[in-house]
């Protein structure tokens, strides 16, 4: 969802969807595993990152060794799921 946070991780455990309270406030951040090493080697904080061939994207807020925190700033008008082998494009 627009303006939500997403955690990208090298850990390939099953993804964790975000959870919301009854008012729609984000309680836990979504976590997805990523098999593309460049996502962790090339991306830096405050840079744009795109998913699913540019259909969704955001700003990298924080980079750590095994994970990145991304704020979604561009998304579809309807809900979408990131699936395997969708690629990424840093800006």
Secondary structure, 3 states (H helix, E strand, C coil): CCCCEEEEECCCCCCECCEECCCCCEEECEEEECCCCHHHHCCCCCCEEEEHHHCEEEEEEEECCCEEEEEEEECCCCCCCCCCCCCEEEC
